[in-house]
Amino acid sequence: AIARQSGKRLITDAITIPGGALEDHFRGRTAHAALASGGYAIVILQQGPSSLPESQANLREWTQRFAPRIRAGGARPALYMVWPDETRLAFFDDVRASYSNAALDANGMFIPAGEVWRAAWRIDAQLPLYDDDRFHPSALGSYAAALSMYAELYRQSPLGLPARLVLANGDVLEFDAAQAQVIQTAAWTAHLEF
């Protein structure tokens, strides 16, 4: 919706396993055929926060296993940094290190969505980015992640993009204009920093 409303054409696909890690996808071959068929410009990889040392090693290992398959299909790997749950805020640096190192290992793109959250909270510490479960994103948190992807994919500032989005299914998301501006600023700040 963000890309469309900014005059861009973005076609997406999703291959997901609830609660699954990259290892689960690789061993289960859930994405192998799609990657081999080509047609993708960028393949975004993501699993949980992966902040613990063994989780960081796991993310790096399976990113490295996926990277040749992604490149063979003509795409570039990208790592989508998430965020820790609300009880583990002290682990943001570890989450960033995990995802940025995996991106470096794969010579891929780094999408610092979790850092957008931190940059936004530095401006307004009260922004409700978590959903009720204190782990998954609220609609505003998802908007922050989407703007991070926009900034990385298009290398353009999201400042001034609409705070009202019409989704493909017709649903409308309308964010508080001041909050949307904070998130847009944070997305560009994180893009420039990371």
C-alpha positions, 0 to 999 in steps of 0.5 A: 500500500505504501509503495502503491500510494507513492506511485511505485509498483511492488509485487510481493509473495510470502512463504511463511511457517508460523513460528518457523526459522530459516532452518525449518524452511530450508529443511522443509524445502518450503521455498526451494521451488519458488527460488529456483523459478526466479522472478524475484529481485529481492528475497527477504529473510526473517526469523525471530529476534535471534539475539542469543549467541546460538540463535545468531549462529543459526541465523547466519548459518541458514542465511548462508545456505539460502544465499546461493539459492537466492542468487541462482534465481537472480535475486539478492538476499535481504535480512529483515531485522525484527525486535525483541519482546518487551521484556528483553529491550536490552537485547536490541543491539544483539538482534541488530548484530545478528541480522546485520552480520547475517546480511554481511555474510550473504552480501545482502541488504539489511533492513533495520526495522527494529532500529526504526522502532528505537529511533521512533522511541527516541522521539516519542517514548510513548509510541505504541509499537507492540501489540497486546502480546508485547511481542508482535507489532501493533498496526503502528509497529507494522507501519514502522517496519513497512517504512523501513522496507520502503526506505531500503528498497527504494533508497528514498525518504518516506517523509511526507508519505500518507498517514492513511493507507488503503490496503489491497483488501480495501481495509483502511489504516489511518494513523495519527499524523504526528505519529506517522511523521515520527515513524517516517523520520525514524525510518529515514534516520535508521536507513541513513545510520545502518 
